[in-house]
Amino acid sequence: MSERATADPSRSPRLSKERVLDAAMAVADRGGLPGLTIRSLAKELGAKPMSVYYYVSSKDELLDRLVDAVFEEIELPDPEGDWRDELRRRAVSARERLKQHPWAIGLLESRTSPGPATLRHHDAVLACLRHAGFSLELTAHAYALIDSYVYGFALQEASLPFEGPESVRGVAEPIMALMSTGAYPTMVEMASTYYLQPGYDFADEFEFGLDVILDGLHQRRR
């Protein structure tokens, strides 16, 4: 029998499935998925790698559990509620969770062994659309469109070279200097009279775009 299979959890009484998953989430949140290994997870837990293998057999299994944990954090829409309000609330929640866990943006739909929270989440979104009278075809279109927008916005937000409106000017000023030749007048106009004005926050663009999508789906549904 292999060393992994004979690992005795009694040697690490502080460990549990929940603690291992929480630690893996913390490691991924700090350094992304490249920094998450069984060895780094064991270090986070203050345990030996063989002890961790008792609770998770491989990194693939760990990723499956992490994806399920992220879906568990996203608010579920209520199929009996107003579909627009429910899907808006769910989309806002998903974007907030992806901002907290940016490593998950490209991972949520990549797993082939979805957990119960993942399946429950997808079923609730589909049920919300179907209960509202969306056809099968429009349900598929709507789900793909909303998630493409949510994931795409989250990816763009995570890739920005600044964090929050306070740091925008420090990044923008060198770029503005490159546009001083007058070759990019529209960009200069937008930056100087809109983007760099007090109160502008790129994060606010999310709900505007989401409402445009939901308005369009409302018209298609009718």
Secondary structure, 3 states (H helix, E strand, C coil): CCCCCCCCHHHCCCCCHHHHHHHHHHHHHHHCHHHCCHHHHHHHHCCCHHHHCCCCCCHHHHHHHHHHHHHHHCCCCCCCCCHHHHHHHHHHHHHHHHHHCHHHCCCCCCCCCCCHHHHHHHHHHHHHHHHCCCCHHHHHHHHHHHHHHHHHHHHHHHHCCCCCHHHHHHHHHHHHHHCCCCCCHHHHHHHHHHHCCCCCCHHHHHHHHHHHHHHHHHHHHC
